[in-house]
Amino acid sequence: MKSLAAVLLLLSANAMAQCDNANHVFDIPYAKNSSYFASQYAKQLDSFSQTPASDQGYLLLEFRVAPSQLSIEAQQYNKWLAERRIDRVKSYLNRAEYPAPVITRILTASTNVDRSVSLTWCPDEPEEVTMQVASKDE
């Protein structure tokens, strides 16, 4: 039983994407109801994708969606639009042969109205998994 708990703890620790030492790169804003970004951001993405990262890690693409919407249809539309916006940035980076892994995340508990995809560099850090298994004596 103890070994099962240890294995589950290790698996759950690896499944969570953390970005403790995040380096915000830049934001790509979008016009209302649009999933296309302006050409100036394409130039920024080109420049960024050609600059090699100084360390190992991954690129995190995030989009914030406010949880309170007028209707279920508005929630579904905004989530769909958020996915399209993130996919456009990710596809652009793929076509530019960006070498690092790209992780995407839609945050559905935002309190502000911001129509931007945030690009954040997350350097790899050595994993320190501290495990404590309780015994019957404790």
C-alpha positions as CSV (number, residue, x, y, z in Angstrom):
1,M,0.0,0.0,0.0
2,K,2.9,2.4,0.8
3,S,4.5,1.7,-2.5
4,L,1.3,2.5,-4.3
5,A,0.9,5.8,-2.5
6,A,4.5,6.7,-3.3
7,V,4.0,5.9,-7.0
8,L,0.8,7.9,-7.2
9,L,2.5,10.8,-5.5
10,L,5.4,10.8,-8.0
11,L,3.0,10.6,-11.0
12,S,0.8,13.4,-9.7
13,A,3.9,15.7,-9.1
14,N,5.1,15.2,-12.7
15,A,1.6,15.9,-14.2
16,M,1.4,19.4,-12.9
17,A,3.1,22.1,-15.1
18,Q,4.7,24.6,-12.8
19,C,6.5,27.8,-13.8
20,D,8.1,29.1,-10.7
21,N,10.8,31.2,-12.3
22,A,8.7,32.5,-15.1
23,N,10.2,35.1,-17.5
24,H,7.4,37.0,-19.2
25,V,8.4,37.5,-22.9
26,F,5.5,39.6,-24.3
27,D,1.8,39.6,-24.9
28,I,-0.1,39.4,-28.2
29,P,-3.3,41.4,-28.0
30,Y,-6.4,40.7,-30.1
31,A,-9.2,42.8,-31.3
32,K,-12.6,42.0,-29.9
33,N,-14.1,38.9,-31.6
34,S,-11.0,38.3,-33.6
35,S,-8.6,35.4,-33.6
36,Y,-6.0,37.1,-35.8
37,F,-3.0,39.0,-34.4
38,A,-1.5,42.1,-36.1
39,S,1.5,41.7,-38.4
40,Q,3.8,43.6,-35.9
41,Y,3.4,40.6,-33.5
42,A,4.2,38.2,-36.3
43,K,7.5,40.1,-36.6
44,Q,8.0,39.8,-32.9
45,L,7.3,36.0,-33.0
46,D,9.8,35.7,-35.9
47,S,12.5,37.4,-33.9
48,F,11.7,35.4,-30.8
49,S,11.7,32.1,-32.6
50,Q,15.1,32.8,-34.1
51,T,16.7,33.6,-30.8
52,P,17.9,30.4,-29.1
53,A,17.0,30.0,-25.4
54,S,19.9,30.3,-23.0
55,D,18.7,27.4,-20.9
56,Q,16.4,24.4,-21.2
57,G,12.7,24.8,-20.6
58,Y,9.4,25.4,-22.3
59,L,7.2,28.2,-23.6
60,L,3.9,28.7,-21.9
61,L,1.1,30.3,-23.9
62,E,-1.8,31.5,-21.6
63,F,-5.1,33.2,-22.3
64,R,-7.4,34.5,-19.5
65,V,-11.2,34.1,-19.8
66,A,-13.5,35.7,-17.3
67,P,-15.7,33.1,-15.5
68,S,-18.8,35.3,-15.3
69,Q,-20.5,35.5,-18.7
70,L,-24.0,36.5,-19.6
71,S,-25.0,33.2,-21.0
72,I,-23.7,29.6,-21.6
73,E,-23.5,30.5,-25.3
74,A,-21.2,33.4,-24.5
75,Q,-19.0,31.2,-22.3
76,Q,-18.7,28.6,-25.1
77,Y,-17.9,31.3,-27.7
78,N,-15.3,32.9,-25.5
79,K,-13.6,29.5,-24.8
80,W,-13.7,28.7,-28.5
81,L,-12.2,32.1,-29.3
82,A,-9.5,31.7,-26.7
83,E,-8.5,28.3,-28.1
84,R,-8.3,29.7,-31.6
85,R,-6.1,32.6,-30.5
86,I,-3.7,30.3,-28.7
87,D,-3.7,27.9,-31.6
88,R,-2.8,30.7,-34.0
89,V,0.3,31.6,-32.0
90,K,1.2,27.9,-31.5
91,S,0.8,27.2,-35.2
92,Y,2.9,30.2,-36.1
93,L,5.7,29.0,-33.8
94,N,5.5,25.5,-35.3
95,R,5.8,26.9,-38.8
96,A,8.9,28.9,-37.7
97,E,10.3,25.6,-36.3
98,Y,10.5,26.9,-32.7
99,P,12.8,24.4,-31.0
100,A,11.4,24.3,-27.4
101,P,8.3,22.6,-26.2
102,V,5.1,24.8,-26.2
103,I,2.5,24.3,-23.4
104,T,-0.9,26.0,-23.6
105,R,-3.3,27.0,-20.9
106,I,-6.6,28.7,-20.7
107,L,-7.3,30.3,-17.3
108,T,-11.0,30.5,-16.7
109,A,-10.9,32.5,-13.5
110,S,-9.7,35.8,-14.7
111,T,-11.0,39.0,-13.1
112,N,-9.9,41.4,-15.8
113,V,-11.0,41.7,-19.5
114,D,-7.7,41.1,-21.4
115,R,-7.7,39.8,-24.9
116,S,-4.1,38.8,-25.0
117,V,-2.1,35.6,-25.3
118,S,0.8,35.8,-22.9
119,L,4.1,34.2,-23.8
120,T,6.2,33.2,-20.8
121,W,9.5,31.3,-20.8
122,C,9.7,28.6,-18.0
123,P,13.2,27.3,-17.4
124,D,13.6,23.7,-16.4
125,E,14.5,23.3,-12.7
126,P,15.9,20.2,-11.1
127,E,13.0,18.3,-9.5
128,E,13.1,17.9,-5.8
129,V,10.4,15.5,-4.8
130,T,10.1,15.2,-1.0
131,M,8.2,12.2,0.0
132,Q,7.2,11.2,3.4
133,V,5.4,7.9,4.1
134,A,3.6,7.6,7.3
135,S,4.0,4.4,9.3
136,K,1.6,2.7,11.8
137,D,3.8,4.0,14.7
138,E,3.2,7.7,13.9
